[in-house]
Amino acid sequence: MNREPVGPHRGRAGRWRDQLIALGWLVLVWNLLWGDFSWGNLVGGMLVAGAVLLFFPLPPVSFGGRLRPRALLVFLVRFVGELVSASAHVARIAVQPGCRPRGAIIAVRLRVRTDLNLALTAEAVSLVPGTLIIEVDRDAGVLYVHVLDVRGPQDLTASRERILAVERRLVRAVGSAAEVRQVDTDPVDRGALP
């Protein structure tokens, strides 16, 4: 298990900052769900978010990385490109007469096994049409992903490499220097997990 420890350097101020960030995100989601940014929704969102954080405390997730704007832009551009390409591919499968696509579930072991990396990579992969996270093995750092339209072993290998490329771009955008070195130097496992 390779999770970042919560050490003494992460004191009360760090916990309060994380709680305020979580509160802000929850209020934003509340307002987006209502579809209207009004004072009533803002106050209601703050009350609901405060209750959620009080009664269902989130586990501490430490962020030891730093935001790299250029790498984040690369991630976003590539992500939008993958969205468009995958959407066109799934649409072609849907309208092609007689097409019966075969799916498969693959296991992909991530190189950076922090909770934050697992969550970000799983979300980014799930948002792309044709892929869906089935399960996450948090301790082993493994994502089990359903992929669509598999014709042979080369498609499984390509899907695994695509997911590891998403992880690499995410870590380069928001990871620590050690995590960036890890994804840049660790060899990509091209075979299936044991």
N, C-alpha and C positions, 0 to 999 in steps of 0.2 A: 504494500500500500504506500503510495507516494504522494500523500496530501501535504499541503503546506501547513506547518504547525502554527498555532496561535501563540506567539511568544510574548515576552514582557514588553517588547517594543510596540506591541499593539495594545495599547491601554484603553482607558475609558473614552478618550477622544476618538479613537479609531472605531470603537463600537458605536458611539453616538453618530458618527459620520455615516457608517453603514446603515444604521437605522433610519437616518434622515433620507438617504438615497432610496432605500426601500420604500419609505413612506411616499416620497415623490413619485416613484414609478407606479405604486398602487393607486395614488390619486389620479395620475394620468390615465391609467387603464380604466378606472371608474368613469372618468369623464368621456373617454372614447366609447365605452360601452353604452353610455346614455346618449352619445351623439351630440352633446350640447355642452359647451363650456360656459356655465353660468355660476353665479355666486352660490346658489343653492347646491348645485352639483359639486362645487369645490369644497364647501363645508361638509356636505354629506360624504364625499370621498375621503376627506380627512378623518371623519369620525369612523367610517368603516375601516379604513387603512390602519388607524390607531388601534381599533379593536382587534383586527387580524394580527397585528404585530404583538399586541399584548397577550392574547389568548393562544395564538399559534406562532410562537417565536421561531424565526428562521434560524437554521444552523449557521454558525459563522463561516463565511466564505471570504478568505483573505485574497486580496489582489496584490500580488507582488510584482506585477509587470508595469509596463508604461505604454501609453498610447503613442503609436507611431503613425502620424497622419498619412505619409506616403504609402506605407504598407496597408493601412486601412482603406485608402482609395483603391489600391490594387485589388484588395479583397472584394470591395463593393462592385467594382467594374466586372471582375471575373464572375462574381455571384449573379449579377444581373444577366450576364452572357449565358451562364448555365441555366438560369431560369427560363430564358427565351428559348434556348436550344431544347431543353427537356420538355417544355410545354409544347413546342412544335412536334417533337417526337411522340409524345403521348397522344396529341391530337391526331397525328397520322395513324397511329395504332387504332384509335377509337373509330375512325371513319373508313379504314381500309376493309373492304369486304372480305370475309373469310379469314381474317387475321385472328389467331388464337395465341396471344403472347404467353410465354412461360415465365413465371417468376421464380425467384430463389431467395433464400435467406443466407446471408454471409456474415461471418464474424470478422470484425476489424479491430485489432488491438491498437489503441492510440499510443503514441510515444510519450506524451505528456499526460499524466494521469491525475491531474488536479480536478476537483469538482467543477471548477469554473470552465476548464477546457472541455470536460465531458459534456457539460450543459450547452456551451456555445456550439461545439461541433455537432452535437445531436440536433440542435435546433436548426442550424444551417443546412444540414443534410435533409432533415424532414421537410423543409420548405421547398425543396426542389421536387417537382413532379416526377413520379416514377420511383422514388425512394421513400422509405418509411422506417423509422426506428421502431423495432419490435420490443427490444429489451436492452437495458444498460447494465453491465456487470461493473459496478462501481469499484469494487476491490481490485479486479484484474484490469480495469481500464478498457473493457471491450464493449463495442457497440454491435448489436445484432441488427442487421439492416435487411429489409425486404427490398429487392430490386426487381424491376419490371423488364420484360422482353430480353430474357437470357437465352442465347442460342448455343452457347458453348463455354468451355472453360476460360477462353480469352475474354469473354464478357464479364465473368466473375472477377478476373484479375484486373480488368479495366475499372470496374466499379470500386474495387478495394483501393486502387491507386487514386481514383478521383476523391474518395473520402479522405484518404491520407493527405492529399493535396489541399483539401479544404482545411484540415487541421493545421497544416504547415502555414497556410496564408493567415489563418486566425492567430496563431501563435506569433507570427512575425508582426501582426498588427497590434496585439495587446499583451504579448507575453513578456516575461523577464528575459534578461540577456542569457541566462543559463538555459531557459526553455527554448529560446531561439537556436542556441548552439545544439541543443539536443535534437530538434527536428531537422536541423541542417546536417548533422553528422550521423545520426542513427540510420542504418540501412532500412529500406522499405521491405517489409516481409511480403514477398510475392506469393507465398503459399498460404494454404488454409491453416487455421489454428489447430493445435493438437486437441 
